[in-house]
Amino acid sequence: MKVSSGREMRRLMVAVSLSVLCLLLAVIAYYMIDVAVTTDRNMRDNREKVIAESVRTIQDMKSALIMTDFSPQYLEVFNQDLLKQIVGGDIDALYRYATQIVLTFYPIDYVAFIAEGKVLKSGARKGLEINPYQIPLEPPEGDYQILDKLGNREGFFVSVFFPVDLSKLGLGNEKILVNMVVDRTEEIYQVEKYFRDQRNSLLLRLSIAAVLAVVASLLLTTFGLRYFTRKYVVDPIERLNRQAQEIMEGTFQGEVEVDEKSAFAPLQGLLRSGQKVLQRMEKELEG
C-alpha cells in the first residue's frame, strides 16, 4: 500500500522553503546595501577630490595675482604704464589688473578684494549678477567653503580665501583678503551621475539575479525537495511498510536485506528478525 505524503511533507517543504528564502534574501540585502554604501562612499571621495583640486588651483594663483615670485624679465611682458601706476601706489589699478587677470586667464567665476569687512573691488563672469555683500566676507574655519548659490545662479561653488600682504609689493602696510569662487556644478554633477548610474546598474543586475535566485530556490525547495524526499525517505519507508505487510500475510518472498550504511538499517534489521520469528513459528506449527 502506498502512503501519500500529507501535512508533514507540506510542513517540511514550507519550513525549508522559508528558511532558504530568508537566508537568500538576507544575502541579497547585504550585497545591495554594500553596493549602495560603497557607491556613496566613492561618490563622496571623488567629490572631495574635485574640491581639493579646486582649492589647490586657486591657491596656486596667489603668486600670479599679486605679481610675487616672478623674475623681473617676466614682469616686462606686462603693461609698463600699468606697472608704474601700481608701483606708484595706485591700489585701485592693482585690483583692476588682478580682477581682469583672474577672470580672463583662470577658471574663476568670482573674485573679491576685502579689507576690514568692506569689498574694495569685485568681479564676476558674464551672466552672473552678484551682490558682493551677499557673499561671505570672512574666511571659513577650514581651507574652503561650499556655496549652493552664487548671485543669480544655484549650483556647487567652492569659495577660497587667502591673505595678501601689500607691503611685499611696497604698497603700504595694508593686508587684505582675497576671495575666489569657482563653479564646480558640472563636475560634481558628472561625478554624482557616474556613480549613481553605476549604483543603479549594479542594483538592477542584483535585483534580476535576486528574482531568478528566489524562483530557483522556491522550485528547488518545493519540487526538488519533494522529489528527493520521496526518493530517499518516503519510498524506502513505503518499501519497508510493504515488506512488513507481506511478511505478516506470509506472501513475502526471500529475505529482508539489511543495508548497514542506510539510516533505515535498524528497521530493516527489525523486519528481518520478525521474519525469522514468523518462519520459526510456522515451522513449529507445521511440526
C-alpha positions, 0 to 999 in steps of 0.5 A: 500500500502506498502512503501519500505524503500529507501535512508533514511533507507540506510542513517540511517543504514550507519550513525549508522553503522559508528558511532558504528564502530568508537566508537568500534574501538576507544575502541579497540585502547585504550585497545591495546595501554594500553596493549602495554604501560603497557607491556613496562612499566613492561618490563622496571621495571623488567629490572631495577630490574635485574640491581639493583640486579646486582649492589647490588651483586657486591657491596656486594663483596667489603668486600670479595675482599679486605679481610675487615670485616672478623674475623681473624679465617676466614682469616686462611682458606686462603693461609698463604704464600699468606697472608704474601706476601700481608701483606708484601706489595706485591700489585701485589699478592693482585690483583692476589688473588682478580682477581682469587677470583672474577672470580672463586667464583662470577658471574663476567665476568670482573674485573679491578684494576685502579689507576690514569687512568692506569689498574694495573691488569685485568681479564676476563672469558674464551672466552672473549678477552678484551682490558682493555683500551677499557673499561671505566676507570672512574666511571659513574655519577650514581651507574652503567653503561650499556655496549652493548659490552664487548671485543669480545662479544655484549650483556647487561653488567652492569659495577660497580665501587667502591673505595678501600682504601689500607691503611685499609689493611696497604698497603700504602696510595694508593686508587684505583678503582675497576671495575666489569662487569657482563653479564646480556644478558640472563636475560634481554633477558628472561625478554624482551621475557616474556613480549613481548610474553605476549604483543603479546598474549594479542594483538592477543586475542584483535585483534580476539575479535576486528574482531568478535566485528566489524562483530557483530556490522556491522550485528547488525547495518545493519540487526538488525537495519533494522529489528527493524526499520521496526518493530517499525517505518516503519510498524506502519507508513505503518499501519497508511498510510493504515488506512488513505487510507481506511478511505478516500475510506470509506472501513475502518472498526471500529475505529482508536485506539489511543495508548497514550504511542506510539510516533505515538499517535498524528497521530493516534489521527489525523486519528481518528478525520478525521474519525469522520469528514468523518462519520459526513459528510456522515451522513449529506449527507445521511440526 
